[in-house]
Amino acid sequence: MLHKKTIIVSITMLILVAGSLLVVANSQIDQTATIAGTVTSVVALNTTVGEGDTLVTVGTMTGPVAAARATQSGVVKAVLVAPGTSIKVNDVVARIQVGK
């Protein structure tokens, strides 16, 4: 009887761990602006990006500068700003789905 309970508990734990990994693997991560300004360009939806890739640029006196870069590799699932939009530091500008 004890052996049967151990097997049931082990299987339940494996199912819970596998479910948790699937949720984490398919989560969307908010990407925030690191500088303020007027948006000049944005990444296209469903673009595969790597960590550090530019997602949003803003205009400055010296030219366009990356305002948000991907913090993880994944696929862009939402772009929350458009060219001409004013953004502030820490504004969420895009969402990336990681773990694909």
Secondary structure, DSSP 8 states (H G I E B T S, - for coil): -HHHHHHHHHHHHHHHHHHHHHHHHT-EEEEE-SS-EEEEEE--TT-EE-TT-EEEEEEETTEEEEEEE-SS-EEEEEE---TT-EE-TT-EEEEEE---
